[in-house]
Amino acid sequence: MITAKLVLAGGILKSCGIKGHAGSGPMGRDIVCAAVTVLARTALKTLSERTGTIRGEFPERGEFKLEIPEILEEDRDFFFGVSTFLVEGLLSVSKEYPEFCKVNIEELQNGS
């Protein structure tokens, strides 16, 4: 089972942790793992090209961590768009494959 925990502030991603293996297919051919990996890597690559304050890593196979401590005001719309992409993508995977992927979303109050 893949578990994704996303923390949002005003719809903008503050952190994301993804852990586990779906087990929906053989290693290297698991469509659920592939979908989640592509979403996470694309979000990290896109965000990291925009700012130097983002921290993201794949510490080991089956684990992803992303932290966005702060963003510039002029980047808010961009970060909102990428955040929406990641959230909607992960929710879509979890709706289609609920036995292999679970998404938890926490929305911080007052955007902090």
Rosetta silent file (secondary structure, phi, psi, omega in degrees, C-alpha in Angstrom):
SEQUENCE: MITAKLVLAGGILKSCGIKGHAGSGPMGRDIVCAAVTVLARTALKTLSERTGTIRGEFPERGEFKLEIPEILEEDRDFFFGVSTFLVEGLLSVSKEYPEFCKVNIEELQNGS
SCORE:     score description
SCORE:     0.000 S_00000001
   1 L     0.000  132.372  172.829    0.000    0.000    0.000 S_00000001
   2 E   -93.880  132.423  175.710    1.221    3.475   -0.898 S_00000001
   3 E  -121.203  126.484  177.674    0.325    6.177    1.596 S_00000001
   4 E  -115.667  130.019  175.581    0.634    9.840    0.671 S_00000001
   5 E  -118.382  120.149 -179.961    0.321   12.603    3.251 S_00000001
   6 E  -116.769  136.411  175.203   -0.006   16.135    1.909 S_00000001
   7 E  -114.966  123.906 -177.896   -0.080   19.311    3.985 S_00000001
   8 E  -118.281  151.232  173.058   -1.583   22.359    2.272 S_00000001
   9 E  -132.261  110.695 -177.427   -1.900   26.002    3.268 S_00000001
  10 L    63.222   31.402 -179.083   -4.440   27.923    1.223 S_00000001
  11 L    81.699    0.078  179.889   -4.363   25.161   -1.392 S_00000001
  12 E  -104.858  131.676 -178.119   -0.581   25.424   -1.732 S_00000001
  13 E   -61.671  128.556  173.165    1.594   22.446   -0.869 S_00000001
  14 E  -103.518  -38.006  177.168    3.737   22.863    2.260 S_00000001
  15 E  -157.421  158.212  178.542    4.895   19.253    2.484 S_00000001
  16 E  -148.146  131.279  173.923    4.347   15.844    0.985 S_00000001
  17 E  -127.820  128.030  178.794    5.423   12.441    2.187 S_00000001
  18 E  -126.265  132.394 -174.844    4.836    9.304    0.145 S_00000001
  19 E  -144.331  144.878  172.331    5.756    5.885    1.432 S_00000001
  20 L   108.818 -179.841  178.235    5.294    2.255    0.523 S_00000001
  21 L  -128.521  138.155 -175.545    4.803   -0.002   -2.442 S_00000001
  22 L   -67.603  -45.151 -177.219    1.462   -0.616   -4.100 S_00000001
  23 L    75.900   21.499 -179.560    1.908   -4.316   -4.751 S_00000001
  24 L   -88.671   -4.992  179.809   -0.499   -4.163   -7.694 S_00000001
  25 L  -167.048  175.986 -179.977    1.998   -5.767  -10.048 S_00000001
  26 L   -65.282  149.681  179.369    5.531   -7.112  -10.246 S_00000001
  27 L   -53.927  132.028 -178.241    8.380   -4.801   -9.242 S_00000001
  28 L    88.893   -8.736  179.741    9.296   -2.585  -12.162 S_00000001
  29 L  -136.087   22.329 -177.702    5.897   -3.150  -13.780 S_00000001
  30 L   -89.361  111.281 -174.624    3.539   -1.856  -11.115 S_00000001
  31 H   -64.521  -33.428 -179.734    1.229    0.696  -12.738 S_00000001
  32 H   -71.243  -45.811  176.763    0.194    2.284   -9.420 S_00000001
  33 H   -60.664  -42.064 -179.745    3.791    2.758   -8.250 S_00000001
  34 H   -62.428  -44.028 -179.161    4.704    4.130  -11.667 S_00000001
  35 H   -62.610  -47.195 -179.174    1.838    6.648  -11.636 S_00000001
  36 H   -64.924  -40.909  179.290    2.644    7.921   -8.137 S_00000001
  37 H   -63.244  -44.109  179.541    6.366    8.120   -8.912 S_00000001
  38 H   -63.246  -43.348  178.255    5.801   10.120  -12.092 S_00000001
  39 H   -60.576  -47.974 -177.658    3.498   12.561  -10.284 S_00000001
  40 H   -65.153  -46.183 -179.270    5.961   13.059   -7.402 S_00000001
  41 H   -65.256  -39.018  179.337    9.042   13.410   -9.610 S_00000001
  42 H   -66.425  -43.609  178.065    7.309   15.820  -11.988 S_00000001
  43 H   -61.902  -46.731 -179.915    6.081   18.009   -9.126 S_00000001
  44 H   -61.138  -47.402 -178.933    9.542   18.051   -7.512 S_00000001
  45 H   -62.281  -44.417 -178.617   11.321   18.838  -10.788 S_00000001
  46 H   -64.888  -46.182 -178.941    8.843   21.581  -11.707 S_00000001
  47 H   -69.221  -38.809 -175.967    8.925   23.238   -8.284 S_00000001
  48 H   -68.983  -23.252  177.478   12.697   22.988   -7.828 S_00000001
  49 L   -77.402  -14.429 -175.965   13.327   24.887  -11.059 S_00000001
  50 L   -94.163  -31.773 -173.966   11.273   27.810   -9.716 S_00000001
  51 L  -145.436  156.770  177.433   12.794   28.351   -6.274 S_00000001
  52 L   -95.447   -0.360 -175.326   15.806   27.479   -4.190 S_00000001
  53 L   -93.442   -0.544 -177.854   13.846   27.004   -0.963 S_00000001
  54 L   -84.047  142.981  176.449   12.307   23.640   -1.812 S_00000001
  55 E  -123.860  119.977  179.590   13.639   20.449   -0.257 S_00000001
  56 E  -142.382  147.241 -179.481   12.852   17.150   -1.922 S_00000001
  57 E  -159.858  158.087  170.079   14.358   13.714   -1.903 S_00000001
  58 L  -116.817   82.429 -172.918   13.853   10.044   -2.590 S_00000001
  59 L   -61.323  -30.873  175.591   15.824    8.705    0.422 S_00000001
  60 L  -157.949  167.058 -179.654   15.165    5.104   -0.541 S_00000001
  61 L   -56.800  130.275  179.101   13.056    3.065   -2.921 S_00000001
  62 L    85.956   15.207 -179.473    9.396    3.541   -2.053 S_00000001
  63 E  -142.633  136.596  179.426    9.864    6.825   -0.191 S_00000001
  64 E  -140.634  135.537  177.725    9.498   10.479   -1.216 S_00000001
  65 E  -132.533  136.289  179.187    9.756   13.624    0.883 S_00000001
  66 E  -141.654  131.436  176.329    9.049   17.199   -0.164 S_00000001
  67 E  -132.674  136.494  176.862    9.063   20.371    1.939 S_00000001
  68 L  -124.942   91.270 -175.120    8.343   23.917    0.841 S_00000001
  69 L   -65.073  -35.567  179.364    9.207   26.163    3.795 S_00000001
  70 L  -161.137  155.704  175.349    8.308   29.395    2.036 S_00000001
  71 L  -134.210  155.837  177.054    7.483   30.837   -1.358 S_00000001
  72 L   -75.870  147.139 -179.071    7.694   34.284   -2.826 S_00000001
  73 H   -55.403  -40.095 -178.560    4.421   36.151   -3.215 S_00000001
  74 H   -70.307  -11.961  178.358    4.915   36.407   -6.977 S_00000001
  75 H   -98.575   -0.214 -174.525    5.215   32.585   -7.174 S_00000001
  76 H   -57.074  -46.920 -178.375    1.943   31.832   -5.332 S_00000001
  77 H   -63.659  -41.066  178.291   -0.140   31.183   -8.463 S_00000001
  78 H   -61.491  -48.369 -179.602    2.549   28.923   -9.921 S_00000001
  79 H   -65.257  -35.219  176.509    2.824   26.901   -6.692 S_00000001
  80 H   -62.435  -43.591  179.294   -0.960   26.699   -6.449 S_00000001
  81 H   -63.302  -45.403  179.746   -1.089   25.217   -9.951 S_00000001
  82 H   -68.200  -37.638  177.339    1.613   22.623   -9.300 S_00000001
  83 H   -61.585  -44.205  178.643    0.029   21.777   -5.934 S_00000001
  84 H   -61.690  -42.825  177.165   -3.328   21.228   -7.639 S_00000001
  85 H   -55.696  -49.761 -176.977   -1.642   19.004  -10.244 S_00000001
  86 H   -67.202  -47.196 -179.138   -0.077   16.796   -7.557 S_00000001
  87 H   -60.803  -51.205 -178.141   -3.166   16.618   -5.325 S_00000001
  88 H   -63.449  -38.628  178.074   -5.568   15.858   -8.178 S_00000001
  89 H   -63.320  -47.729  179.727   -3.183   13.313   -9.683 S_00000001
  90 H   -65.788  -40.711  177.615   -2.705   11.431   -6.423 S_00000001
  91 H   -62.992  -38.010  178.154   -6.436   11.542   -5.625 S_00000001
  92 H   -62.291  -45.088  178.056   -7.186   10.177   -9.079 S_00000001
  93 H   -62.618  -44.363 -177.628   -4.821    7.246   -8.567 S_00000001
  94 H   -67.769  -30.778  176.751   -6.262    6.534   -5.109 S_00000001
  95 H   -71.974  -37.333 -179.439   -9.848    6.605   -6.440 S_00000001
  96 H   -77.952  -30.294 -177.732   -9.017    4.217   -9.249 S_00000001
  97 L  -131.563   61.908 -174.645   -6.877    1.911   -7.090 S_00000001
  98 L   -63.238  -23.326  179.432   -8.110    2.369   -3.486 S_00000001
  99 L   -79.394   -8.777 -177.195   -6.711   -0.985   -2.374 S_00000001
 100 L  -121.047  -13.009 -176.102   -3.192    0.101   -3.393 S_00000001
 101 E  -147.586  129.333  178.765   -3.008    3.857   -2.721 S_00000001
 102 E  -125.960  137.214 -179.528   -4.325    6.066    0.075 S_00000001
 103 E  -121.804  128.098  174.845   -4.087    9.877    0.218 S_00000001
 104 E  -114.551  129.318 -179.832   -4.420   11.960    3.388 S_00000001
 105 E  -121.325  129.311  175.703   -4.708   15.736    3.037 S_00000001
 106 E  -115.428  125.858  177.502   -4.343   18.216    5.878 S_00000001
 107 E  -104.352  117.151  179.030   -5.291   21.843    5.231 S_00000001
 108 E   -70.699  141.507  177.682   -3.608   24.217    7.665 S_00000001
 109 H   -74.874  145.276  178.037   -5.817   26.918    9.123 S_00000001
 110 H    60.968   20.628  175.555   -5.094   30.539    8.207 S_00000001
 111 H    66.687   17.195 -179.448   -2.684   29.415    5.484 S_00000001
 112 L  -119.037    0.000    0.000    0.183   28.812    7.938 S_00000001
